[in-house]
Amino acid sequence: MPFAPPFRSAVLLVAGAVLVAGCGSGGAPAPSGAEAEGTAAGRPVRLDNCGQRVEVGSPPRRAVALDQGSAEILLSLGLADRMAGTATWTDPVLKGLEKANAKVPRLADRYPSFEKVLGAEPDFVSASFLYTLGKGGVGPRERFEELGVPTYLSPSDCVGKDNSGDGDGVRTEPLTMDAVYGEVRDLARIFGVPERGEKLVGELRARVEKARAGADFGGASVLYWFSDSRGPYMAGCCGAPGIVSDALGVKNVFDDTKEEWPQINWETVVDRDPDVLVIADLTRRAQSAESAAKKIEFLESHPVTRNMTAVRKKRYVLLSGQAMNPTIRTVEGVEKVAAALRAYGLAK
């Protein structure tokens, strides 16, 4: 829908000197931070981001994070006072960030309208998923760029990933935490706080090393269930759950598919019979069996699933949805799965 000229002018004034180069790269997306440039003082920040050239002239002061993962990075970097809004939440905010998060307006629990976002007068917009900044989500990046509002998309949803088909995309390369660390560094540079980014990355790396130290989890098999009981979404080989599996040396029973979250029937799940079930405990209400309690109730009552090894032995690991997405909370996934494997006697 076209915007009235006064509204457009207001957005352009908010954007100020921020400029975005909206042309695509014409080839495969460059890794996060590749060809990043800047003046001696670090401004402007220029980088190739998921096939688009982005330039941010001055540190944002009214940023909007359109996905929870992006919001939690900004909050973890101590940038709540420079945020004008957040949206699209699956879980309560990361522990320790409650007070900071309470200061930032939530524009919507799911996708806000494009007009709602512009009403927050953003000078920068970030998102975790291509869909959010595409058709069916909040709005294409180009619409923001036309108003002088730069956008940033998490490299974890574009580098080494094909999003051209249906569903949640296909991984052409296994995801690693380097993509998440790159996102942290990019956002820290954009906001002019690179030292905070390096500190956060160092803390995350140390937590992964501590979680897997001193134990051999090889031989254990796991299944990652995100949502829906009727057509369950299970993790394929190479997304965020793949990071958890690789860090701990366990086998994902559906590592033979590169789809991010394929829908798999229960008969096939039972046939794979994993040792442990890693299940998302979501607070959203978009599909059936979102909460962990509902998932476990289904597993223990359904005639097809109740005799699975993991169900009979009640070997469940409850994770936030964000821990099963490529975010800083994927580290939380490594920690909790490692702790559960030890508790279930599956560490050698």
C-alpha positions, 0 to 999 in steps of 0.5 A: 500500500502506498504511503502518504508523502508526509509519512515517507518524509518522516521516515527519511528524516529518521534515517538521516545519513544512513544509506543502503546499497540495494543491489544483489551480488549476482552470485553466491552470498559472501560469508558474513563480514566478507569484504567489510570496509570502513574508515579508520574510525570504523564508519561507515560500516559497509558489508555484503550481507546475504547477497546485498551490499549494506552501508550504515553511516552512523550507529543506529539509535532506533533499531527494530529486531524482527525476530527473537534471535536478532533481538537477543543479540542486540540486548546481549550487546547492551543496546536496549537503549538503541532499540525501538521495537522487537517482534516474532517471539517463540519463547520467554527472553533469555535469562538475564535480559528481562530488565533490558527487554522490558524497556523495548516495545514489542511490536507483535508476538509474531510478524507485525505489519510493515506499517507497524514497523515503520510507525516505530520510526526505525533507522535500522532493521535486523532479522534472523530469517529470510522469510521475515524480510520477504513476501509473507513476512513483514516486508521485503528488504527493498521496501525498507531500503526505498525509505533509507532504512538499512536492513541486516539478515542473519548469515545463518539463514543464507550462507550455505543454504537454499531457500528457493523451495517450499518449507524451511530451506535446504542446507548446501553446507553444514551450519557452524557457530562461526555464522552466529559469531559472524552475526554478533560481530557484524551487529556489534560493528554496525552499532559501534561496539566491536569490543562488546561483540568480541567479548560475547563471542569469547563467552559463547566459545568458552561455554561450548568447550566447557559443555563438551569437555571430559566426556565421550558421547559417541554412540548416542542417537538423538532426534530433534522435534520442533513442533506439530504432532500431526506432521512433526517437524524434525531436524535434518542434518545441518542446521542448528541441531547439527551444531549441537550434534557435531559439538557432542559427537552424537548421531541425529537419526535424521542426518540423512536429509539436508532439509532444515526441518522436514516433516516426517511421519511417526512410523519413520520416527519409531523405526529410527528409535533414538536414544534421546528426544530433544524437544522444543518447549515453545510458548507460541500457539501456531501449531499443535503440540507447541509446549514440551508438556503437550509433546510429551503427553502425545508421545506417551499416549500415542500407540505408535510412539509410546513404546519408543526407547526414549519414551519408555525411559523418559529420556527427554531434553527440553530446549527453547525454540531459540536453542534449536534455531541458529542463534546465540542460544544454540550454545544453550542447546549444546549445554543442556543436551550434554548435561542430559546425556550425562544424567542418562548415563550415555557419556563414556 
